[in-house]
Amino acid sequence: MSPVNPPPPSSPVPSRRRFGAVALASTALASAVLGGGAVHLLAHGDEAHDAHASPPSSSPAPTDSKAAATQYQCPMHPSIVQDHPGKCPICGMDLVPMTPAPATPGDPSPSAVQGLAPFTIDPSRQQLIGLRTAPVTEGKVGGTWRTNGRVAIDETRVRRVNMKVAAFVERVYADFTGKPVRQGEPLFSVYSPELLAAQEEYLLALRTRQSLSQAGGMATDGDALVAAARRKLQLWDVPPATLERLAKTGEASRTLTLVSPISGVITKKDVVEGARLELGATPYEVVDLSRVWVLADVYESELRHAKVGMPATLQLKAFPNRVFAGKVAFLDPVLDPAMRTVKVRLEFPNPDGDLRPEMFGEVVLRGTTRNALKIPSDAVVPTGTTQVVFVALGDGRFQPREVHLGESDGKSVEVTSGLKVGDQVVTGANFLVDSESRLRASLAALAASSSGDGTAASSSSPPASASPAASGHGGH
């Protein structure tokens, strides 16, 4: 009696296992792209499972090509797609038919963008999600570069008042920080025994010169004594007006008044009446703010456009309707290794004092322009390794397209390849549009994977002629 060979396993079992893995993977993928997609896949997972689990019939059922091409989608949740009419399991709206967009002979045919697929959005849903488009235009690009800037003190216009001799403060005139002062305006008065003795020496030199002149002596000797005594007071920052008063009155003053060396504002005050100031003390700091610096950062990729002397403008939130004009004065020779930027110093006139240190604003560097294609910066969707825009083909059809970009001024960006003049690119609701395109690509990949699994399952079933009895090995 010949042994009975067990029948080969039926093909639906591995097909069911494969479909289960595909269904789980598709559910996770659709959920990551758009939350509503998972609901649709879960709602119809059992039906799909039963359909794949049933054994194939001996004769294939007729296929309606029109019905297979028509799919139904929720207007509010584009991830809900099925091949028959019904209601959305999320919001309950009626599903509307959607027809795959036919290829148009006049449409460009660039290489496909990996992970994205063309799609269709009806006009009512475009308005609902706030979708906007803008044309690709030709215009001036590369002439301006925008960056942020911080107003700073011009370091070449800072002066400090130092004590050349120890003294006691008698009176303070510039009595608070931020007070504007003019050159030669009194700051404070001090009493110093050394200053008083130096005044007496000066007066003595003047009297000696006069006596020598009257006696017919050497006038040059008297001039040398006066010059030496006067020079000593000048080195101690005694104002010229005080020296003239000494020579005129012939009387030494108990106190001396020190004045501001420049016109500006008091940025540091470290003195009060009655205080003792030691040799080398710095009671005041005065800054001239009639001209200020603006420190800006320029990225390494844009450094080639920044030149010393090129014009620049500055706009501040404090003065939204004013544009301040300046120029580039200095480029830092060292690159910041952390930020990959270079500090650029710009000079701006500030006659009214409206530019205050530590203000922040937008700096626009203005260089040479050229004609090129450009689109709004909002139209570009970065994918990590490429730059993508979505082109409106008409009749609600949209196509992802990879582009190569050039210079940008923050509002528009140059397009070097991938588009032509007149193309309409999506500038509003880009996130939703990108999600829709990724979902369609995922569903297409899922359908292709499911089709491949079914084919593999059918081909893996052994033919009837391959059984042991048919091959002549069971005759014993």
C-alpha positions as CSV (number, residue, x, y, z in Angstrom):
1,M,0.0,0.0,0.0
2,S,1.5,3.2,-1.1
3,P,1.9,6.0,1.5
4,V,-0.6,8.8,1.3
5,N,1.3,12.0,0.8
6,P,-0.2,15.0,2.7
7,P,-1.7,17.6,0.5
8,P,0.3,20.8,0.0
9,P,-0.9,23.7,2.1
10,S,-3.5,25.9,0.5
11,S,-2.3,29.2,-0.8
12,P,-4.7,31.5,1.1
13,V,-2.9,30.8,4.5
14,P,0.4,32.5,3.6
15,S,-1.5,35.1,1.7
16,R,-3.5,35.9,4.9
17,R,-0.3,36.1,6.9
18,R,1.3,38.4,4.4
19,F,-1.8,40.6,4.2
20,G,-1.9,40.9,8.0
21,A,1.7,42.2,8.0
22,V,0.9,44.6,5.2
23,A,-2.3,45.8,6.9
24,L,-0.4,46.5,10.1
25,A,2.4,48.4,8.3
26,S,-0.1,50.4,6.3
27,T,-2.1,51.3,9.4
28,A,1.0,52.7,11.1
29,L,2.1,54.5,8.0
30,A,-1.2,56.1,7.4
31,S,-1.6,57.1,11.0
32,A,1.9,58.8,11.0
33,V,0.9,60.8,7.9
34,L,-2.6,61.8,8.8
35,G,-4.5,60.6,11.8
36,G,-7.8,60.0,9.9
37,G,-6.2,57.3,7.7
38,A,-5.9,54.8,10.5
39,V,-9.6,54.9,11.1
40,H,-10.4,54.0,7.5
41,L,-7.9,51.2,7.4
42,L,-9.1,49.8,10.7
43,A,-12.8,50.1,9.7
44,H,-12.2,48.1,6.6
45,G,-9.5,45.7,7.8
46,D,-11.9,42.9,8.5
47,E,-13.5,43.1,5.1
48,A,-10.1,43.1,3.4
49,H,-9.0,40.2,5.6
50,D,-12.0,38.1,4.6
51,A,-11.6,38.9,1.0
52,H,-8.0,37.7,1.0
53,A,-8.7,34.7,3.1
54,S,-11.4,33.3,0.7
55,P,-9.9,30.8,-1.8
56,P,-9.7,32.0,-5.3
57,S,-12.5,30.7,-7.6
58,S,-11.7,28.7,-10.6
59,S,-12.8,31.4,-13.0
60,P,-11.9,35.1,-12.4
61,A,-14.8,37.5,-11.9
62,P,-15.2,40.1,-14.5
63,T,-13.6,43.4,-13.7
64,D,-15.3,46.8,-14.3
65,S,-12.5,49.1,-15.2
66,K,-14.6,52.2,-14.6
67,A,-15.5,51.1,-11.1
68,A,-11.9,50.1,-10.3
69,A,-10.7,53.5,-11.4
70,T,-13.3,55.4,-9.3
71,Q,-12.5,56.0,-5.6
72,Y,-14.4,57.8,-2.9
73,Q,-12.9,60.3,-0.5
74,C,-14.1,62.4,2.5
75,P,-13.9,66.1,1.8
76,M,-12.9,66.8,5.3
77,H,-10.5,63.9,5.9
78,P,-8.6,63.2,2.7
79,S,-7.1,60.0,4.2
80,I,-10.5,58.3,4.1
81,V,-10.5,56.6,0.7
82,Q,-12.5,53.6,-0.4
83,D,-13.7,52.0,-3.6
84,H,-17.4,52.3,-3.0
85,P,-19.8,55.1,-1.8
86,G,-20.4,55.5,1.9
87,K,-20.0,57.8,4.8
88,C,-16.8,59.0,6.6
89,P,-16.3,57.0,9.8
90,I,-14.8,60.2,11.4
91,C,-17.3,63.0,10.6
92,G,-20.1,61.1,9.0
93,M,-20.0,63.2,5.7
94,D,-20.9,61.5,2.4
95,L,-17.8,60.3,0.5
96,V,-17.4,62.0,-2.9
97,P,-16.0,60.3,-6.0
98,M,-12.5,61.2,-7.1
99,T,-11.1,60.4,-10.4
100,P,-7.3,59.9,-10.9
101,A,-6.0,62.9,-12.8
102,P,-5.2,62.0,-16.4
103,A,-1.9,63.0,-17.8
104,T,-1.9,66.2,-19.8
105,P,0.2,66.3,-23.0
106,G,1.4,69.9,-22.2
107,D,2.4,69.1,-18.6
108,P,6.1,68.9,-17.9
109,S,7.4,65.5,-16.9
110,P,10.1,65.9,-14.3
111,S,11.5,63.0,-12.4
112,A,9.2,61.7,-9.7
113,V,9.9,62.9,-6.1
114,Q,10.5,60.0,-3.8
115,G,7.8,59.6,-1.1
116,L,5.4,62.0,-2.8
117,A,2.7,61.5,-5.4
118,P,0.3,63.7,-7.5
119,F,-3.2,64.2,-6.1
120,T,-6.4,66.0,-6.7
121,I,-8.3,68.4,-4.4
122,D,-11.7,69.7,-5.4
123,P,-12.1,73.5,-5.3
124,S,-14.5,73.5,-2.4
125,R,-11.9,71.7,-0.2
126,Q,-9.2,74.0,-1.4
127,Q,-11.1,77.0,0.0
128,L,-11.8,75.1,3.2
129,I,-8.1,74.4,4.0
130,G,-6.9,77.9,2.8
131,L,-4.9,76.7,-0.2
132,R,-3.3,79.5,-2.1
133,T,-1.1,79.6,-5.2
134,A,1.3,82.1,-6.7
135,P,2.9,82.3,-10.1
136,V,6.6,81.8,-11.0
137,T,7.8,85.2,-12.1
138,E,11.0,86.6,-13.6
139,G,12.5,89.6,-11.8
140,K,15.5,91.0,-9.8
141,V,17.2,88.5,-7.4
142,G,20.4,88.4,-5.5
143,G,20.4,92.1,-4.7
144,T,19.4,92.0,-1.1
145,W,20.3,89.8,1.9
146,R,18.4,90.1,5.1
147,T,19.7,89.4,8.6
148,N,19.1,90.6,12.2
149,G,21.2,93.4,13.7
150,R,21.8,94.8,17.1
151,V,22.6,98.5,17.7
152,A,25.8,99.0,19.6
153,I,28.0,101.9,20.8
154,D,30.6,103.1,18.5
155,E,33.8,102.2,20.4
156,T,35.8,104.9,18.8
157,R,33.5,107.5,20.4
158,V,33.9,106.6,24.0
159,R,35.7,108.8,26.5
160,R,36.5,108.3,30.2
161,V,37.3,111.1,32.6
162,N,40.3,110.0,34.7
163,M,41.8,111.6,37.8
164,K,45.4,112.6,37.4
165,V,45.7,113.6,41.0
166,A,43.9,112.6,44.2
167,A,41.1,115.0,45.2
168,F,37.9,115.4,47.2
169,V,34.5,115.9,45.4
170,E,33.0,119.3,46.3
171,R,30.1,119.5,43.8
172,V,28.5,117.2,41.1
173,Y,26.9,118.8,38.1
174,A,26.3,115.8,35.8
175,D,24.3,114.0,38.5
176,F,22.8,111.0,36.8
177,T,23.5,108.3,34.1
178,G,22.1,109.1,30.7
179,K,22.3,112.8,31.0
180,P,23.3,114.5,27.8
181,V,26.3,116.8,28.1
182,R,28.2,119.1,25.6
183,Q,31.9,119.4,25.2
184,G,33.3,121.8,27.8
185,E,30.2,121.5,30.1
186,P,31.0,121.1,33.8
187,L,30.9,117.6,35.3
188,F,32.1,118.1,38.9
189,S,34.3,120.3,41.1
190,V,37.1,119.0,43.3
191,Y,39.4,120.2,46.0
192,S,43.0,118.9,45.9
193,P,46.0,120.3,47.9
194,E,48.2,119.3,45.0
195,L,46.1,121.2,42.5
196,L,46.1,124.2,44.8
197,A,49.9,124.1,45.0
198,A,50.2,123.8,41.3
199,Q,48.1,126.9,40.8
200,E,50.4,128.8,43.2
201,E,53.4,127.7,41.2
202,Y,51.8,129.0,38.1
203,L,51.0,132.3,39.6
204,L,54.6,132.6,41.0
205,A,56.0,131.9,37.5
206,L,53.8,134.6,36.1
207,R,55.1,137.1,38.7
208,T,58.7,136.1,38.2
209,R,58.5,136.6,34.5
210,Q,57.0,140.0,35.0
211,S,59.8,141.0,37.5
212,L,62.5,139.8,35.1
213,S,60.9,141.8,32.3
214,Q,60.8,145.0,34.4
215,A,64.4,144.5,35.6
216,G,65.7,144.0,32.1
217,G,66.7,140.4,32.8
218,M,66.4,137.4,30.6
219,A,62.8,137.3,29.4
220,T,63.3,133.8,28.0
221,D,64.0,132.4,31.5
222,G,60.6,133.8,32.7
223,D,58.8,132.3,29.7
224,A,60.3,128.9,30.4
225,L,59.1,129.0,34.1
226,V,55.6,130.0,33.1
227,A,55.4,127.4,30.3
228,A,56.5,124.6,32.7
229,A,54.0,125.6,35.4
230,R,51.2,125.9,32.8
231,R,52.0,122.5,31.3
232,K,51.8,120.8,34.7
233,L,48.2,122.1,35.1
234,Q,47.2,121.1,31.6
235,L,48.4,117.6,32.2
236,W,46.1,117.4,35.2
237,D,43.2,118.2,32.9
238,V,42.7,121.8,34.2
239,P,40.5,123.5,31.6
240,P,42.1,126.3,29.5
241,A,39.4,128.7,30.7
242,T,40.6,128.1,34.3
243,L,44.2,128.9,33.3
244,E,43.2,132.1,31.6
245,R,41.2,133.1,34.8
246,L,44.3,132.4,36.9
247,A,46.5,134.6,34.7
248,K,43.9,137.4,34.7
249,T,43.0,137.5,38.4
250,G,46.2,136.3,39.9
251,E,44.4,134.3,42.6
252,A,44.4,130.5,43.0
253,S,41.0,128.8,43.3
254,R,40.3,126.4,46.2
255,T,38.3,124.1,43.9
256,L,38.7,123.3,40.3
257,T,35.9,122.3,37.9
258,L,36.5,119.5,35.4
259,V,34.5,119.5,32.2
260,S,33.3,116.9,29.6
261,P,35.9,116.2,26.9
262,I,33.2,115.5,24.2
263,S,29.5,115.9,23.5
264,G,27.4,112.9,24.3
265,V,25.6,111.1,27.1
266,I,26.8,110.0,30.5
267,T,26.9,106.2,30.4
268,K,28.8,105.7,33.7
269,K,28.8,107.8,36.9
270,D,30.8,106.7,39.9
271,V,31.0,109.9,41.9
272,V,29.0,111.6,44.7
273,E,29.6,114.8,46.6
274,G,32.1,114.4,49.4
275,A,33.7,111.3,48.0
276,R,37.5,111.0,47.8
277,L,38.8,110.1,44.3
278,E,42.2,108.4,44.2
279,L,44.8,108.7,41.5
280,G,43.6,106.9,38.4
281,A,39.9,106.8,39.4
282,T,37.3,107.0,36.6
283,P,34.3,108.9,37.8
284,Y,32.6,109.4,34.4
285,E,32.3,107.8,31.0
286,V,30.8,109.8,28.1
287,V,29.7,108.3,24.8
288,D,29.0,110.2,21.6
289,L,25.9,108.6,20.1
290,S,25.7,110.8,17.0
291,R,27.0,107.8,15.1
292,V,26.4,104.1,16.2
293,W,27.3,100.6,15.1
294,V,25.0,97.9,14.1
295,L,26.3,94.4,14.5
296,A,24.8,91.7,12.2
297,D,25.5,88.1,11.5
298,V,26.1,86.9,7.9
299,Y,26.0,83.1,7.2
300,E,29.0,81.5,5.7
301,S,27.1,80.7,2.5
302,E,26.3,84.4,2.0
303,L,29.7,85.9,3.0
304,R,30.8,86.3,-0.6
305,H,28.1,89.0,-1.1
306,A,29.2,91.2,1.9
307,K,31.7,93.9,1.0
308,V,33.1,96.8,2.9
309,G,31.4,100.0,1.8
310,M,28.2,98.4,0.4
311,P,25.0,100.2,1.4
312,A,22.6,98.8,4.0
313,T,19.3,99.7,5.6
314,L,17.9,99.1,9.1
315,Q,14.3,98.9,10.2
316,L,13.2,98.8,13.8
317,K,9.9,97.9,15.5
318,A,10.1,101.1,17.4
319,F,9.9,103.1,14.1
320,P,8.1,100.8,11.6
321,N,7.7,103.5,9.0
322,R,11.3,104.7,9.0
323,V,14.3,103.2,7.1
324,F,17.7,104.1,8.4
325,A,20.5,104.2,5.9
326,G,24.1,103.1,6.6
327,K,27.0,101.1,5.2
328,V,29.2,98.1,5.9
329,A,32.4,99.3,7.7
330,F,34.1,96.1,8.8
331,L,34.0,92.3,8.4
332,D,35.2,90.1,11.2
333,P,38.3,88.1,10.0
334,V,37.3,85.2,12.2
335,L,34.3,82.9,11.7
336,D,32.1,81.9,14.6
337,P,32.6,78.1,14.7
338,A,29.4,77.4,16.6
339,M,27.0,79.6,14.6
340,R,28.9,79.4,11.3
341,T,28.5,83.1,10.8
342,V,30.7,86.2,10.5
343,K,30.1,89.4,12.4
344,V,29.5,92.4,10.1
345,R,29.8,95.9,11.5
346,L,27.7,98.6,10.0
347,E,27.8,102.4,10.7
348,F,24.7,104.4,10.9
349,P,24.4,108.2,11.5
350,N,22.3,109.0,14.5
351,P,21.9,112.8,14.7
352,D,18.5,112.6,16.6
353,G,19.6,109.8,19.0
354,D,16.7,107.5,17.8
355,L,19.1,104.6,17.4
356,R,19.6,103.4,21.0
357,P,22.2,100.8,21.9
358,E,20.8,97.2,22.3
359,M,17.9,97.8,20.0
360,F,17.2,94.9,17.5
361,G,16.1,95.3,13.9
362,E,16.2,93.9,10.4
363,V,19.3,94.7,8.3
364,V,19.1,94.6,4.6
365,L,22.4,94.4,2.7
366,R,22.0,95.8,-0.8
367,G,24.2,94.4,-3.5
368,T,24.1,93.9,-7.3
369,T,20.9,92.4,-8.7
370,R,20.3,90.1,-11.7
371,N,17.2,88.7,-13.6
372,A,16.1,85.2,-12.7
373,L,13.1,83.1,-11.9
374,K,11.8,83.5,-8.4
375,I,8.9,82.2,-6.2
376,P,7.7,83.1,-2.7
377,S,9.8,81.5,0.0
378,D,6.6,80.0,1.5
379,A,6.2,77.8,-1.5
380,V,9.3,75.7,-0.7
381,V,8.9,72.5,1.4
382,P,12.2,71.2,2.6
383,T,12.4,67.4,2.8
384,G,15.8,67.1,4.4
385,T,17.9,66.4,1.3
386,T,15.9,68.1,-1.4
387,Q,13.6,71.2,-1.9
388,V,10.1,70.5,-3.2
389,V,7.2,72.6,-4.4
390,F,3.7,71.6,-5.4
391,V,2.6,72.8,-8.8
392,A,-1.0,73.4,-9.6
393,L,-1.8,71.8,-13.0
394,G,-5.5,72.9,-13.1
395,D,-8.8,71.2,-12.4
396,G,-7.8,70.6,-8.8
397,R,-4.7,68.6,-9.8
398,F,-1.4,69.1,-8.0
399,Q,2.1,67.6,-8.7
400,P,5.1,67.5,-6.4
401,R,8.3,68.8,-8.1
402,E,11.9,68.9,-7.0
403,V,13.5,72.3,-7.5
404,H,17.0,73.7,-7.2
405,L,17.2,77.1,-5.5
406,G,19.6,80.0,-5.6
407,E,19.7,83.3,-3.7
408,S,17.0,84.4,-1.3
409,D,16.1,87.7,0.4
410,G,13.8,86.1,3.0
411,K,10.6,86.9,1.0
412,S,11.4,85.3,-2.4
413,V,13.9,82.8,-3.6
414,E,15.6,82.2,-6.9
415,V,14.8,79.0,-8.8
416,T,17.6,77.7,-10.9
417,S,15.8,74.5,-12.3
418,G,12.5,72.7,-12.0
419,L,10.0,75.4,-12.9
420,K,9.2,77.8,-15.7
421,V,7.6,81.2,-15.9
422,G,3.8,81.0,-15.4
423,D,3.8,77.8,-13.3
424,Q,1.5,78.1,-10.3
425,V,3.0,76.9,-7.0
426,V,1.2,76.3,-3.7
427,T,2.0,79.0,-1.1
428,G,-0.7,78.3,1.5
429,A,-1.7,75.1,3.4
430,N,1.6,73.5,2.4
431,F,1.6,71.2,5.4
432,L,-1.8,69.7,4.5
433,V,-0.8,69.5,0.8
434,D,2.4,67.7,1.7
435,S,0.5,65.3,4.0
436,E,-2.0,64.5,1.2
437,S,0.8,63.8,-1.3
438,R,2.6,61.6,1.1
439,L,-0.5,59.7,1.9
440,R,-1.2,59.0,-1.8
441,A,2.3,57.8,-2.2
442,S,1.9,55.5,0.8
443,L,-1.4,54.1,-0.4
444,A,0.1,53.5,-3.9
445,A,3.0,51.7,-2.3
446,L,0.6,49.6,-0.2
447,A,-1.5,48.7,-3.2
448,A,1.6,47.6,-5.1
449,S,2.9,45.6,-2.2
450,S,-0.5,43.8,-1.8
451,S,-0.6,43.0,-5.5
452,G,2.9,41.7,-5.3
453,D,2.1,39.4,-2.3
454,G,-0.9,37.9,-4.1
455,T,1.1,37.1,-7.2
456,A,3.9,35.6,-5.1
457,A,1.4,33.4,-3.2
458,S,-0.1,32.0,-6.4
459,S,3.2,31.2,-7.9
460,S,4.5,29.6,-4.7
461,S,1.7,26.9,-4.8
462,P,3.1,23.7,-6.3
463,P,1.3,22.5,-9.4
464,A,-0.8,19.3,-9.4
465,S,1.6,17.5,-11.6
466,A,4.3,17.9,-9.0
467,S,2.6,15.5,-6.5
468,P,4.5,12.2,-5.7
469,A,1.8,10.0,-7.3
470,A,1.9,11.9,-10.6
471,S,5.7,11.7,-10.7
472,G,5.7,7.9,-10.4
473,H,7.3,7.6,-6.9
474,G,4.3,5.9,-5.1
475,G,3.9,2.5,-6.9
476,H,4.9,0.2,-4.1
